[in-house]
Amino acid sequence: MSHALVLENVRVSRGGAEIIKGVSAEFPAAGITAICGPNGAGKSTLMAAAANLLPHDGKTTFNGRRPNATELSFMPQALGLRAQLSVLEVVLLGRLDKLGWSLRPADIDAADAAMAAVGITEFAARRVDTLSGGQQQLVLLAQRLIRRPEILLLDEPTSALDLRRQLLVLDILKTYAEENGAVVAVVLHDLSLAARYSSNLLILHEGRSACLGHPSHVLDEPLIRSVYGVDAEILFTSGGTPVIAPLSPSETPRTKSLDKFPYRQETNGLRST
Ligand SMILES: Nc1ncnc2c1ncn2[C@@H]1O[C@H](COP(=O)(O)OP(=O)(O)OP(=O)(O)O)[C@@H](O)[C@H]1O
């Protein structure tokens, strides 16, 4: 696993309107690409097209050809799971194409490991339709992880999660990408999480790419203002973690508890001191 997913001039039309208006981007292996942008910018549409689930113009290639179903796994935005199956059964469905009439110990072990990683072992025997939205999101992530895809595309995988689990999931995805040389692309609304975890940031605005590159190189306050229509400050905690702080018009443009640094002038990744 070490190839990039390459999108070339991707265009998607729905309901008679062009939603994605010619997006070209490379999602490198061994890191997270974050896809951000306002509501309706086209993030889900682009991701579904990249997963080849929507008709589109342009090309999506991996290793010079269209990725196949065993290489690519897509996790859509959270929808309530209504299946009358146990959590373990739902996770095992991630290996449906490999399952036989009897379960192999390796499949059970993989499911156990994935459930443990995302912290849902205690729910293994519970019916999935009795879980909360966040717990179901973790079940679906475990299901995708046991496929061990070379390309993992996830549409808002942290939308239903609490603070600790948002970090847990993004840590898992970053490690998965780095250890396996996999392409991981994640739609996120939280720019702080995107700046913290991604090595590649695509911001979509009205169906077009507003920026693409390492967050420390492309994310700045004028860009946030022009794309989101809000003033924001890019700050760093004492531990060097970037925080994108949006300001309401009534707020003074300084947050005193955090230091502010010239984010774009950093050339060696995100500031770490
Ligand atoms: N089936 C459809 N028919 C017509 N228009 C659609 C369809 N699905 C999505 N759209 C439109 O396409 C645009 C992009 O939608 P999309 O869901 O990709 O946005 P998004 O950036 O993921 O938004 P959000 O952050 O709200 O999830 C929106 O204006 C939406 O109304």
The ligand as an SDF file (V2000), in Angstrom:
LIG
                    3D

 31 33  0  0  0  0  0  0  0  0999 V2000
  -29.7530   14.0360   -4.8160 N   0  0  0  0  0  0  0  0  0  0  0  0
  -29.5400   15.3380   -4.9550 C   0  0  0  0  0  0  0  0  0  0  0  0
  -30.2100   16.0720   -5.8710 N   0  0  0  0  0  0  0  0  0  0  0  0
  -29.9950   17.3930   -6.0170 C   0  0  0  0  0  0  0  0  0  0  0  0
  -29.1010   18.0810   -5.2930 N   0  0  0  0  0  0  0  0  0  0  0  0
  -28.4020   17.4120   -4.3820 C   0  0  0  0  0  0  0  0  0  0  0  0
  -28.5740   16.0180   -4.1630 C   0  0  0  0  0  0  0  0  0  0  0  0
  -27.7410   15.6330   -3.1800 N   0  0  0  0  0  0  0  0  0  0  0  0
  -27.0780   16.7410   -2.8100 C   0  0  0  0  0  0  0  0  0  0  0  0
  -27.4850   17.8030   -3.5070 N   0  0  0  0  0  0  0  0  0  0  0  0
  -26.9830   19.1780   -3.3740 C   0  0  0  0  0  0  0  0  0  0  0  0
  -25.6000   19.1610   -3.6180 O   0  0  0  0  0  0  0  0  0  0  0  0
  -24.9560   20.1330   -2.8240 C   0  0  0  0  0  0  0  0  0  0  0  0
  -23.7990   19.4760   -2.1080 C   0  0  0  0  0  0  0  0  0  0  0  0
  -24.3100   18.5210   -1.1880 O   0  0  0  0  0  0  0  0  0  0  0  0
  -23.3180   17.6870   -0.2740 P   0  0  0  0  0  0  0  0  0  0  0  0
  -24.1580   16.7740    0.5510 O   0  0  0  0  0  0  0  0  0  0  0  0
  -22.2630   17.0880   -1.1050 O   0  0  0  0  0  0  0  0  0  0  0  0
  -22.6960   18.8470    0.6090 O   0  0  0  0  0  0  0  0  0  0  0  0
  -21.7540   18.7430    1.8750 P   0  0  0  0  0  0  0  0  0  0  0  0
  -20.6150   19.6710    1.6310 O   0  0  0  0  0  0  0  0  0  0  0  0
  -21.4270   17.3360    2.1850 O   0  0  0  0  0  0  0  0  0  0  0  0
  -22.7100   19.3840    2.9660 O   0  0  0  0  0  0  0  0  0  0  0  0
  -22.8900   19.1230    4.5530 P   0  0  0  0  0  0  0  0  0  0  0  0
  -21.7110   19.7530    5.2180 O   0  0  0  0  0  0  0  0  0  0  0  0
  -24.1470   19.8560    4.8510 O   0  0  0  0  0  0  0  0  0  0  0  0
  -22.9950   17.6430    4.7930 O   0  0  0  0  0  0  0  0  0  0  0  0
  -26.0100   20.7140   -1.8880 C   0  0  0  0  0  0  0  0  0  0  0  0
  -26.4190   21.9630   -2.3780 O   0  0  0  0  0  0  0  0  0  0  0  0
  -27.1510   19.7250   -1.9800 C   0  0  0  0  0  0  0  0  0  0  0  0
  -28.3910   20.3680   -1.8000 O   0  0  0  0  0  0  0  0  0  0  0  0
  1  2  1  0
  2  3  1  0
  2  7  2  0
  3  4  2  0
  4  5  1  0
  5  6  2  0
  6  7  1  0
  6 10  1  0
  7  8  1  0
  8  9  2  0
  9 10  1  0
 10 11  1  0
 11 12  1  0
 11 30  1  0
 12 13  1  0
 13 14  1  0
 13 28  1  0
 14 15  1  0
 15 16  1  0
 16 17  2  0
 16 18  1  0
 16 19  1  0
 19 20  1  0
 20 21  2  0
 20 22  1  0
 20 23  1  0
 23 24  1  0
 24 25  2  0
 24 26  1  0
 24 27  1  0
 28 29  1  0
 28 30  1  0
 30 31  1  0
M  END
$$$$
